[in-house]
């Protein structure tokens, strides 16, 4: 069984690189697919400090991060995802957690980052 | 307390077609594997194998379990079995896959950091209670508490990090589709292999356990007295080439059933070397030394044995074992043994015990 978690964050961006990193917690393993305005971008799998684009170009656009986390940790059924983003200033990490009912289930985190124009 | 006698070669899931024993044996063999630190020492010290163990996964579940025990009519609840790993009662977003091992990909971790992370994530508490018949008294409740931990985690086996990357890529592909369930199911074999890799690290690994048990006559906590205490430690080294070296040490102190029987102490030290040169052949040798202090007499008991195991078919094993077991109480039979056996099992790999040593912990 796969559980779905839907999240949405609003991110203020200005001129400069916007980057994202996605860390899987609780000793689990996960892989991510990224979509910018519905178009796939970046690699499928681990996302480590990936450049999304320039903040001025991203304002008004949406980044969807779909991360599927598998329960491989026999000590817990918790899963978690931590998003780190720089715009280019580093933002506080954003974390989501979900516990599955049974071993070997999975959770898909569907997280949308809406970029809005921020202060220069 | 000694266990009842049984044959030195055990084929629990199989049909023993041929077994020859050159000498009489009188008690269940204790192997190095039997002396490794148990994950639930409370159960071992109490001598129970509960059919159902409560393993709460959240503070609320733990509190609910505790409340249900308090509300029982008996002051000391009977027939409880609990194992809890405090670290995993809540989500741990900062604990990543790399934290399972001492040498994560892309760098080294400092010794204290590895030690702290390993002990924190593996430290487990166990408790159990059960009715205990002491002589004609049937009102005594046995109660035990224990703790276990992995002290040093070892390294990731070769190939595990590659499997991890493959699973990350596969999960990323699954995440992209609208209904990922069918895609996710196709990763099952890879996920199973990764779980095995987490359970079986290579390099240096060390585990410890300890605990104690009490007897409480007539459900009266005020009259409880200690019954048994034990400490286990096991450093081990496992290579990528299927060569394992396991050392074990155990100290156990037992109080007799009555004042006359007194207190006895057992010190065990042992090692096991095993080598699996191919998937069909396994060779192993082990030696144990036991020192018994107190009780009727002080004794020192050496044990050693070897085993050659050949997998003739997926479900058929031929094995030959030899060695020196403990001496028979009648002092007439030779402690040397040699046996040849054939095991046809329903499982993938029948558990064949190596005869090694004498007095059992329970």
Interface residues (C-beta under 8 A of the other chain):
Chain A: X1 X2 X23 X24 X25 X26 X27 X28 X29 X30 X31 X32 X33 X35 X40 X43 X44 X45 X46 X66 X67 X68 X69 X70 X72 X73 X74 X75 X76 X77 X78 X79 X80 X81 X82 X95 X97 X99 X104 X106 X108
Chain B: X57 X58 X85 X87 X88 X90 X91 X92 X93 X94 X95 X96 X97 X99 X100 X121 X122 X164 X165 X167 X168 X169 X170 X171 X172 X173 X174 X175 X176 X180 X181 X184 X187 X188 X191 X194 X195 X198 X199
